[in-house]
Amino acid sequence: MKNEKGFTILEMMIVLSIIALVFLLTLPNIQQKEKIIRKKGCEALIEVVNAQILLYEIDNLTTPTSVDSLIQKGYLKSTQKRCPNGDTIYLSNGQAYAK
């Protein structure tokens, strides 16, 4: 009789079921953290846009009327028009807001 070392099918099934259980328990937590990360990313992008508004005002001695004017003058990239969570950035009274 040979002495072969290895896992039985039952042992493999137990390990895989434990891994699946851990995955099912952590998945909702990961999805919740993703929403928080996207929200914080939007807040950070709004601060970047506000900083670029100040630079625009210093350079042009006028307040920009829209995000498009900041993009056209090279103060922002076209990808910075939307937040990571999908909200669009708007300007109002010299401040950036997301809706």
DSSP file (Angstrom, degrees, kcal/mol; ACC not computed):
  #  RESIDUE AA STRUCTURE BP1 BP2  ACC     N-H-->O    O-->H-N    N-H-->O    O-->H-N    TCO  KAPPA ALPHA  PHI   PSI    X-CA   Y-CA   Z-CA
    1    1 A M              0   0    0      0, 0.0     2,-0.2     0, 0.0     0, 0.0   0.000 360.0 360.0 360.0 130.5    0.0    0.0    0.0
    2    2 A K        -     0   0    0      1,-0.1     2,-0.9     2,-0.0     0, 0.0  -0.532 360.0-136.3 -81.4 147.4    1.3    3.4   -1.1
    3    3 A N        +     0   0    0     -2,-0.2     2,-0.5     2,-0.0    -1,-0.1  -0.803  31.9 178.0-102.9  90.1    1.4    6.3    1.4
    4    4 A E        -     0   0    0     -2,-0.9     2,-0.4     2,-0.0    -2,-0.0  -0.808  17.1-147.9 -98.3 131.8    0.1    9.2   -0.7
    5    5 A K        +     0   0    0     -2,-0.5     2,-0.3     2,-0.0    -2,-0.0  -0.794  44.1 101.3 -98.2 139.9   -0.2   12.6    1.0
    6    6 A G        -     0   0    0     -2,-0.4     2,-0.3     0, 0.0    -2,-0.0  -0.964  66.1 -70.3 169.8-179.5   -3.0   14.9   -0.1
    7    7 A F        -     0   0    0     -2,-0.3     2,-0.2     1,-0.0    -2,-0.0  -0.729  38.9-131.2 -98.0 145.7   -6.4   16.3    0.6
    8    8 A T     >  -     0   0    0     -2,-0.3     4,-2.1     1,-0.1     5,-0.2  -0.477  28.3-108.6 -85.5 166.3   -9.6   14.3    0.4
    9    9 A I  H  > S+     0   0    0      1,-0.2     4,-2.4     2,-0.2     5,-0.2   0.884 119.9  55.1 -62.4 -38.0  -12.6   15.7   -1.4
   10   10 A L  H  > S+     0   0    0      2,-0.2     4,-2.1     1,-0.2    -1,-0.2   0.916 107.4  48.6 -62.9 -43.4  -14.4   16.2    1.9
   11   11 A E  H  > S+     0   0    0      1,-0.2     4,-2.2     2,-0.2    -1,-0.2   0.909 111.7  49.7 -62.7 -41.7  -11.6   18.3    3.3
   12   12 A M  H  X S+     0   0    0     -4,-2.1     4,-2.5     1,-0.2    -2,-0.2   0.898 109.7  51.2 -64.5 -40.1  -11.5   20.4    0.1
   13   13 A M  H  X S+     0   0    0     -4,-2.4     4,-2.2     2,-0.2    -1,-0.2   0.888 109.7  50.2 -65.1 -38.6  -15.3   20.9    0.3
   14   14 A I  H  X S+     0   0    0     -4,-2.1     4,-2.0     2,-0.2    -2,-0.2   0.930 112.0  47.1 -65.1 -45.4  -15.1   22.1    3.9
   15   15 A V  H  X S+     0   0    0     -4,-2.2     4,-2.2     1,-0.2    -2,-0.2   0.924 113.2  48.5 -62.2 -45.4  -12.3   24.6    3.1
   16   16 A L  H  X S+     0   0    0     -4,-2.5     4,-2.3     1,-0.2    -1,-0.2   0.868 110.1  51.7 -65.4 -36.0  -14.1   25.9    0.1
   17   17 A S  H  X S+     0   0    0     -4,-2.2     4,-2.2     2,-0.2    -1,-0.2   0.879 109.6  49.8 -69.3 -35.6  -17.4   26.3    2.1
   18   18 A I  H  X S+     0   0    0     -4,-2.0     4,-2.3     2,-0.2    -2,-0.2   0.915 111.4  48.9 -65.9 -42.5  -15.5   28.3    4.8
   19   19 A I  H  X S+     0   0    0     -4,-2.2     4,-2.3     1,-0.2    -2,-0.2   0.914 111.7  49.5 -62.7 -42.9  -13.9   30.6    2.2
   20   20 A A  H  X S+     0   0    0     -4,-2.3     4,-2.4     2,-0.2    -1,-0.2   0.896 110.3  51.0 -63.5 -40.2  -17.4   31.1    0.6
   21   21 A L  H  X S+     0   0    0     -4,-2.2     4,-1.7     2,-0.2    -2,-0.2   0.916 110.5  48.0 -64.3 -43.9  -18.9   31.9    4.0
   22   22 A V  H  X S+     0   0    0     -4,-2.3     4,-1.8     1,-0.2    -2,-0.2   0.906 112.0  50.7 -62.6 -41.9  -16.2   34.5    4.8
   23   23 A F  H  X S+     0   0    0     -4,-2.3     4,-1.8     1,-0.2    -2,-0.2   0.918 109.5  49.9 -62.3 -44.4  -16.6   36.1    1.3
   24   24 A L  H  < S+     0   0    0     -4,-2.4    -1,-0.2     1,-0.2    -2,-0.2   0.818 111.5  49.6 -65.8 -30.3  -20.4   36.3    1.8
   25   25 A L  H  < S+     0   0    0     -4,-1.7     4,-0.4    -5,-0.2    -1,-0.2   0.827 116.0  40.6 -76.6 -31.8  -19.9   38.0    5.2
   26   26 A T  H  X S+     0   0    0     -4,-1.8     4,-2.0    -5,-0.1    -2,-0.2   0.697  95.5  79.4 -91.8 -19.4  -17.4   40.6    4.0
   27   27 A L  H  X S+     0   0    0     -4,-1.8     4,-2.2     1,-0.2     5,-0.2   0.910  92.6  48.6 -59.3 -47.5  -19.0   41.5    0.6
   28   28 A P  H  > S+     0   0    0      0, 0.0     4,-2.0     0, 0.0    -1,-0.2   0.889 111.3  51.9 -60.7 -36.5  -21.7   43.8    2.0
   29   29 A N  H  > S+     0   0    0     -4,-0.4     4,-2.0     2,-0.2    -2,-0.2   0.893 108.9  49.9 -65.0 -40.1  -19.1   45.6    4.1
   30   30 A I  H  X S+     0   0    0     -4,-2.0     4,-1.7     1,-0.2    -1,-0.2   0.899 109.9  50.7 -65.2 -41.2  -16.9   46.1    1.0
   31   31 A Q  H  X S+     0   0    0     -4,-2.2     4,-1.4     1,-0.2    -2,-0.2   0.883 109.5  50.6 -65.7 -37.9  -19.8   47.6   -0.9
   32   32 A Q  H  X S+     0   0    0     -4,-2.0     4,-1.6     1,-0.2    -1,-0.2   0.903 108.9  51.3 -65.7 -40.9  -20.6   50.0    1.9
   33   33 A K  H  X S+     0   0    0     -4,-2.0     4,-2.5     1,-0.2    -1,-0.2   0.844 103.5  59.4 -65.5 -32.8  -17.0   51.2    2.0
   34   34 A E  H  X S+     0   0    0     -4,-1.7     4,-2.3     1,-0.2    -1,-0.2   0.896 103.9  50.5 -63.2 -39.6  -17.1   51.8   -1.8
   35   35 A K  H  X S+     0   0    0     -4,-1.4     4,-2.0     2,-0.2    -1,-0.2   0.909 111.2  48.6 -63.2 -41.8  -20.0   54.3   -1.3
   36   36 A I  H  X S+     0   0    0     -4,-1.6     4,-2.5     2,-0.2    -2,-0.2   0.909 110.8  50.7 -64.8 -42.0  -18.0   56.1    1.4
   37   37 A I  H  X S+     0   0    0     -4,-2.5     4,-2.2     1,-0.2    -2,-0.2   0.910 110.3  49.1 -63.2 -42.8  -14.9   56.2   -0.8
   38   38 A R  H  X S+     0   0    0     -4,-2.3     4,-1.8     2,-0.2    47,-0.5   0.876 111.0  50.6 -65.4 -36.9  -16.8   57.6   -3.8
   39   39 A K  H  X S+     0   0    0     -4,-2.0     4,-2.1     2,-0.2    -2,-0.2   0.928 111.7  46.9 -65.5 -44.9  -18.4   60.3   -1.5
   40   40 A K  H  X S+     0   0    0     -4,-2.5     4,-2.2     1,-0.2    -2,-0.2   0.868 109.4  55.3 -65.1 -35.7  -15.0   61.3   -0.2
   41   41 A G  H  X S+     0   0    0     -4,-2.2     4,-2.1     2,-0.2    -1,-0.2   0.878 107.4  49.6 -63.2 -37.5  -13.6   61.4   -3.7
   42   42 A C  H  X S+     0   0    0     -4,-1.8     4,-2.2     2,-0.2    -2,-0.2   0.906 109.4  51.0 -67.9 -41.5  -16.4   63.8   -4.7
   43   43 A E  H  X S+     0   0    0     -4,-2.1     4,-1.7     1,-0.2    -2,-0.2   0.905 111.2  48.7 -62.1 -40.1  -15.6   66.1   -1.7
   44   44 A A  H  X S+     0   0    0     -4,-2.2     4,-1.9     1,-0.2    -1,-0.2   0.897 109.7  51.7 -66.8 -40.2  -12.0   66.1   -2.7
   45   45 A L  H  X S+     0   0    0     -4,-2.1     4,-2.5     1,-0.2    -1,-0.2   0.877 106.4  54.1 -65.2 -37.2  -12.8   66.9   -6.3
   46   46 A I  H  X S+     0   0    0     -4,-2.2     4,-2.5     1,-0.2    50,-0.2   0.898 107.5  50.8 -62.9 -39.7  -14.9   69.8   -5.2
   47   47 A E  H  X S+     0   0    0     -4,-1.7     4,-2.0     2,-0.2    -1,-0.2   0.882 109.3  50.9 -65.2 -37.3  -12.0   71.2   -3.2
   48   48 A V  H  X S+     0   0    0     -4,-1.9     4,-2.2     2,-0.2    -2,-0.2   0.927 110.8  48.4 -63.8 -44.5   -9.8   70.9   -6.3
   49   49 A V  H  X S+     0   0    0     -4,-2.5     4,-2.1     1,-0.2    -2,-0.2   0.902 109.7  52.5 -63.7 -40.8  -12.3   72.8   -8.4
   50   50 A N  H  X S+     0   0    0     -4,-2.5     4,-1.8     1,-0.2    -1,-0.2   0.890 109.1  50.0 -61.9 -38.5  -12.6   75.5   -5.7
   51   51 A A  H  X S+     0   0    0     -4,-2.0     4,-2.0     1,-0.2    -1,-0.2   0.900 110.5  49.6 -65.3 -39.9   -8.8   75.9   -5.8
   52   52 A Q  H  X S+     0   0    0     -4,-2.2     4,-2.4     1,-0.2    -2,-0.2   0.817 105.5  57.5 -69.6 -30.2   -8.9   76.2   -9.6
   53   53 A I  H  X S+     0   0    0     -4,-2.1     4,-2.5     2,-0.2    -1,-0.2   0.922 106.5  49.5 -62.9 -43.5  -11.6   78.8   -9.4
   54   54 A L  H  X S+     0   0    0     -4,-1.8     4,-2.2     2,-0.2    -2,-0.2   0.917 111.1  48.7 -62.2 -43.2   -9.3   80.9   -7.2
   55   55 A L  H  X S+     0   0    0     -4,-2.0     4,-2.6     2,-0.2     5,-0.2   0.908 110.7  51.2 -62.7 -41.3   -6.5   80.5   -9.7
   56   56 A Y  H  X S+     0   0    0     -4,-2.4     4,-2.9     1,-0.2     6,-0.4   0.922 110.1  49.5 -59.9 -45.1   -8.8   81.5  -12.5
   57   57 A E  H  X S+     0   0    0     -4,-2.5     4,-1.7     1,-0.2    -2,-0.2   0.886 111.8  48.4 -63.5 -39.1   -9.9   84.6  -10.6
   58   58 A I  H  < S+     0   0    0     -4,-2.2    -2,-0.2     2,-0.2    -1,-0.2   0.927 117.8  40.6 -65.9 -44.6   -6.3   85.6  -10.0
   59   59 A D  H  < S+     0   0    0     -4,-2.6    -2,-0.2    -5,-0.2    -1,-0.2   0.875 129.5  26.6 -72.3 -38.5   -5.3   85.1  -13.6
   60   60 A N  H  < S-     0   0    0     -4,-2.9    -3,-0.2     2,-0.3    -2,-0.2   0.483  91.2-131.6-108.6  -5.0   -8.4   86.6  -15.3
   61   61 A L  S  < S+     0   0    0     -4,-1.7     2,-0.3    -5,-0.3    -4,-0.2   0.791  79.8  85.7  55.6  30.9   -9.6   89.1  -12.7
   62   62 A T  S    S-     0   0    0     -6,-0.4    -2,-0.3    -5,-0.1    -1,-0.2  -0.978  82.7-107.5-152.2 157.4  -13.1   87.6  -13.1
   63   63 A T        -     0   0    0     -2,-0.3    -9,-0.1    -3,-0.1     2,-0.1  -0.726  38.2-114.1 -89.3 135.4  -15.1   84.7  -11.7
   64   64 A P        -     0   0    0      0, 0.0    30,-0.3     0, 0.0     3,-0.1  -0.381  16.2-151.0 -66.9 148.0  -15.7   81.7  -14.0
   65   65 A T  S    S+     0   0    0      1,-0.2     2,-0.3    28,-0.1    26,-0.2   0.683  71.1   4.9 -93.5 -20.2  -19.3   81.2  -14.9
   66   66 A S  S  > S-     0   0    0     24,-0.1     4,-1.1     1,-0.1     3,-0.2  -0.970  71.3-106.0-155.5 167.9  -19.2   77.4  -15.4
   67   67 A V  H  > S+     0   0    0     -2,-0.3     4,-2.1    22,-0.2     3,-0.2   0.841 116.7  63.8 -65.7 -33.6  -17.0   74.3  -15.1
   68   68 A D  H  > S+     0   0    0      1,-0.2     4,-2.8     2,-0.2    -1,-0.2   0.870  98.1  53.6 -60.3 -37.0  -16.8   74.4  -18.9
   69   69 A S  H  > S+     0   0    0     -3,-0.2     4,-1.6     1,-0.2    -1,-0.2   0.864 108.2  50.2 -67.0 -33.6  -15.0   77.7  -18.8
   70   70 A L  H  <>S+     0   0    0     -4,-1.1     5,-2.5     2,-0.2     6,-1.2   0.875 112.5  47.6 -67.9 -37.0  -12.4   76.2  -16.4
   71   71 A I  H ><5S+     0   0    0     -4,-2.1     3,-1.1     4,-0.2    -2,-0.2   0.921 110.2  51.5 -68.8 -44.5  -12.0   73.3  -18.8
   72   72 A Q  H 3<5S+     0   0    0     -4,-2.8    -2,-0.2     1,-0.3    -1,-0.2   0.859 110.7  48.1 -62.4 -36.1  -11.6   75.5  -21.9
   73   73 A K  T 3<5S-     0   0    0     -4,-1.6    -1,-0.3    -5,-0.2    -2,-0.2   0.487 119.0-110.0 -84.9  -2.4   -8.9   77.6  -20.2
   74   74 A G  T < 5S+     0   0    0     -3,-1.1    -3,-0.2    -4,-0.3    -2,-0.1   0.617  85.8 118.5  88.1  13.1   -7.0   74.6  -19.1
   75   75 A Y  S   <S+     0   0    0     -5,-2.5     2,-0.3    -6,-0.2    -4,-0.2   0.760  81.2  22.4 -82.2 -24.8   -7.7   74.8  -15.3
   76   76 A L  S    S-     0   0    0     -6,-1.2     2,-0.2    -9,-0.1    -2,-0.2  -0.935  78.5-118.9-135.1 158.8   -9.5   71.5  -15.2
   77   77 A K    >   -     0   0    0     -2,-0.3     3,-1.7     1,-0.1    -6,-0.1  -0.643  31.8-114.2 -90.6 157.4   -9.6   68.3  -17.3
   78   78 A S  G >  S+     0   0    0      1,-0.3     3,-1.1    -2,-0.2     4,-0.2   0.770 116.0  62.6 -64.3 -24.0  -12.8   67.3  -18.9
   79   79 A T  G >  S+     0   0    0      1,-0.2     3,-0.7     2,-0.1    -1,-0.3   0.650  91.2  67.6 -74.2 -13.7  -12.8   64.2  -16.7
   80   80 A Q  G <  S+     0   0    0     -3,-1.7    -1,-0.2     1,-0.2    -2,-0.2   0.247  76.1  86.0 -89.9  13.9  -13.1   66.4  -13.6
   81   81 A K  G <  S+     0   0    0     -3,-1.1     8,-2.4     1,-0.1     2,-0.4   0.704  90.4  47.0 -83.1 -21.7  -16.6   67.6  -14.6
   82   82 A R  B <  S-A   88   0A   0     -3,-0.7     6,-0.2     6,-0.2     5,-0.1  -0.941  82.1-123.7-124.5 144.2  -18.2   64.6  -12.8
   83   83 A C    >   -     0   0    0      4,-3.4     3,-1.8    -2,-0.4   -41,-0.1  -0.353  32.0-107.5 -75.8 161.4  -17.6   63.1   -9.4
   84   84 A P  T 3  S+     0   0    0      0, 0.0   -45,-0.1     0, 0.0   -46,-0.1   0.781 121.5  56.5 -60.0 -26.2  -16.6   59.5   -8.8
   85   85 A N  T 3  S-     0   0    0    -47,-0.5   -46,-0.1   -48,-0.1   -47,-0.1   0.436 124.9-102.1 -87.0   2.0  -20.2   58.9   -7.5
   86   86 A G  S <  S+     0   0    0     -3,-1.8     2,-0.1     1,-0.3    13,-0.1   0.279  75.9 137.4 100.5 -10.5  -21.7   60.2  -10.7
   87   87 A D        -     0   0    0     -5,-0.1    -4,-3.4     1,-0.1     2,-0.3  -0.382  51.0-126.8 -68.9 148.4  -22.7   63.7   -9.5
   88   88 A T  B     -A   82   0A   0     -6,-0.2    11,-2.5    -2,-0.1     2,-0.4  -0.764  19.1-126.0 -95.8 142.3  -22.1   66.6  -11.9
   89   89 A I  E     -B   98   0B   0     -8,-2.4     2,-0.3    -2,-0.3     9,-0.2  -0.752  30.1-178.1 -92.3 132.7  -20.1   69.6  -10.6
   90   90 A Y  E     -B   97   0B   0      7,-3.5     7,-3.0    -2,-0.4     2,-0.4  -0.869  20.1-131.6-123.8 157.5  -21.7   73.1  -10.9
   91   91 A L  E     +B   96   0B   0     -2,-0.3     2,-0.3   -26,-0.2     5,-0.2  -0.913  25.6 170.3-110.2 140.1  -20.5   76.6  -10.1
   92   92 A S  E >  S-B   95   0B   0      3,-2.6     3,-1.3    -2,-0.4   -27,-0.0  -0.919  70.9 -14.3-149.7 122.0  -22.6   79.0   -8.2
   93   93 A N  T 3  S-     0   0    0     -2,-0.3     3,-0.1     1,-0.3   -28,-0.1   0.854 128.8 -51.4  54.3  39.7  -21.4   82.4   -6.8
   94   94 A G  T 3  S+     0   0    0    -30,-0.3     2,-0.3     1,-0.2    -1,-0.3   0.621 118.5 104.5  77.8  13.6  -17.8   81.4   -7.3
   95   95 A Q  E <   -B   92   0B   0     -3,-1.3    -3,-2.6   -42,-0.1     2,-0.3  -0.946  67.0-123.8-127.2 148.9  -18.1   78.0   -5.5
   96   96 A A  E     +B   91   0B   0     -2,-0.3     2,-0.3   -50,-0.2    -5,-0.2  -0.719  29.4 178.1 -93.0 140.4  -18.3   74.5   -6.7
   97   97 A Y  E     -B   90   0B   0     -7,-3.0    -7,-3.5    -2,-0.3     2,-0.4  -0.959  20.3-136.0-135.9 153.4  -21.2   72.2   -5.8
   98   98 A A  E      B   89   0B   0     -2,-0.3    -9,-0.2    -9,-0.2   -11,-0.1  -0.934 360.0 360.0-113.4 136.5  -22.1   68.6   -6.8
   99   99 A K              0   0    0    -11,-2.5   -10,-0.1    -2,-0.4    -1,-0.1   0.287 360.0 360.0-133.3 360.0  -25.6   67.5   -7.8
